[in-house]
């Protein structure tokens, strides 16, 4: 019989332990206490980092093993699942220790930065377009009544270099 385990934070042991499922409840394999929800802030940061490393390693091993099993089967449909079931009798699922939320937040921040860069680039191209047909010795269009070369030319050249426009 297969037994499914989850590595979760045990409040009683103050450690990451395997929990088994019994009657739709998770119990610690070490102290046999029932799992209670834990906030990430209640877990020491060193223990969180340790579990995140273990989670990433488990994910890599899982996908590598699926790839190996898939490649070892003569037909991808005939023996894939039977080979997978033979190789996993005790299935351990690692807790992500908040890593999935961290990854989502990083992705959201990168997307936000990308959108900001696009907006800045668009604004820069509009600014550069205003000064497109002005000669060096013409009066600057910003209203300063100085020559373009003494007023805004350096700023526009920096914008062109910064945004490759």
CORCOR-V834696 format. One record per helix or strand of 2 or more residues. SS is the DSSP state (2 for helix, 1 for strand). FROM is the first residue (numbers start at 0). TO is the last residue. If there is no record, write none. Layout:
# CORCOR-V834696
ss;from;to
SS;FROM;TO
SS;FROM;TO
This chain:
# CORCOR-V834696
ss;from;to
1;2;9
1;14;21
1;24;27
2;39;41
2;44;71
2;79;86
1;89;93
2;98;129
2;147;149
2;152;162
